[in-house]
Each structure stands twice: as structure tokens, then as C-alpha cells.
Amino acid sequence: MSKSADDRGRIYLPKDVRERFGERYRIVELPSHVALFPVDDDPLEGLRAAVGDAFGGTDADDLKTDAREAISREVRAEADARSQDDEE
């Protein structure tokens, strides 16, 4: 699917996409692209529904810290790989 931003920078998602994924999204800027991730009304409840009790007893702040660190590692790895490709 391809969409263009209007003169104010807005991107309109088709109704079927909004019905399937919801109205709220997190915009994630990566070195090579931008990604939209649906945000549940209760993000922790959405996580629990997706993974069951895999994180039972884990503090939400610890989960956030772990997730941010993992994302940072992935972004650094992608940027390093891109730099190596550019050098070759």
C-alpha cells in the first residue's frame, strides 16, 4: 500500500486498516525507514494478550527499559551494517 502525505503532513489510513489495527499508532524512525505500530488502548494488556504470562511478575518499568535497550541495539546494528555497506 502506498500513501502520500498532504500539505500538512497527514497520512490517511483506509477504513479497513483502521478497523483492523485501530486508530492510534506509534511512529518509529529507523535509519532506513519509518514504521507505524498500532497502540492498544491498554498497551500492557495487549502485550499480555500476545504473550500470555511470559512476563508475569515483571515490573512494567523493567519491561520498558529492556525494550528500549533492545531497540537501541537493533538500530545501532542496522546503522553499522549500512555504514559497512557504504564503505565497500
C-alpha positions as CSV (number, residue, x, y, z in Angstrom):
1,M,0.0,0.0,0.0
2,S,1.3,3.4,-0.9
3,K,0.1,6.7,0.6
4,S,1.2,10.3,0.3
5,A,1.2,13.0,3.0
6,D,-1.0,16.0,2.4
7,D,0.4,19.6,2.6
8,R,0.1,19.4,6.4
9,G,2.0,16.1,6.7
10,R,-1.1,14.0,7.3
11,I,-1.4,10.4,6.0
12,Y,-4.9,9.0,5.9
13,L,-5.2,5.2,6.5
14,P,-8.0,3.4,4.8
15,K,-11.0,2.4,6.9
16,D,-10.3,-1.3,6.7
17,V,-6.8,-0.7,8.1
18,R,-8.2,1.4,10.9
19,E,-10.8,-1.2,11.7
20,R,-8.2,-4.0,11.8
21,F,-5.4,-2.2,13.7
22,G,-7.1,0.7,15.5
23,E,-6.9,4.5,15.5
24,R,-3.7,5.0,17.4
25,Y,-0.1,4.3,16.2
26,R,3.4,4.9,17.4
27,I,5.7,6.3,14.8
28,V,9.2,4.8,14.9
29,E,12.0,6.4,13.0
30,L,14.7,4.0,11.9
31,P,17.9,4.8,9.9
32,S,16.4,3.3,6.7
33,H,12.6,3.8,7.1
34,V,9.7,4.9,9.3
35,A,7.3,2.3,10.7
36,L,3.8,2.6,12.2
37,F,2.9,0.3,15.1
38,P,-0.6,0.1,16.4
39,V,-1.0,1.1,20.0
40,D,-3.6,-0.7,22.1
41,D,-5.9,1.3,24.4
42,D,-4.1,-0.5,27.2
43,P,-0.6,-1.4,25.8
44,L,0.3,-3.7,28.7
45,E,-2.9,-5.6,28.4
46,G,-2.2,-6.0,24.6
47,L,1.2,-7.3,25.4
48,R,-0.2,-9.8,28.0
49,A,-2.7,-11.0,25.4
50,A,0.0,-11.5,22.9
51,V,2.5,-13.4,25.1
52,G,0.4,-14.8,27.9
53,D,2.1,-15.0,31.3
54,A,5.6,-14.9,29.9
55,F,6.3,-11.7,31.7
56,G,4.2,-12.4,34.8
57,G,5.6,-10.7,37.9
58,T,7.8,-8.4,35.8
59,D,7.6,-4.7,36.5
60,A,6.3,-2.5,33.6
61,D,9.3,-0.1,34.0
62,D,11.7,-3.1,33.7
63,L,9.9,-4.2,30.5
64,K,10.2,-0.7,29.1
65,T,13.9,-0.4,29.9
66,D,14.6,-3.8,28.3
67,A,12.6,-3.0,25.2
68,R,14.3,0.4,24.7
69,E,17.7,-1.3,25.1
70,A,16.9,-4.0,22.6
71,I,15.6,-1.4,20.1
72,S,18.8,0.7,20.5
73,R,20.9,-2.4,19.9
74,E,18.9,-3.2,16.7
75,V,19.2,0.4,15.4
76,R,22.9,0.5,16.1
77,A,23.4,-2.8,14.3
78,E,21.4,-1.6,11.3
79,A,23.3,1.6,11.2
80,D,26.7,-0.2,11.5
81,A,25.7,-2.6,8.7
82,R,24.6,0.3,6.5
83,S,28.0,2.1,7.2
84,Q,29.9,-1.1,6.2
85,D,27.9,-1.4,3.0
86,D,28.6,2.2,2.2
87,E,32.4,1.7,2.7
88,E,32.5,-1.2,0.3
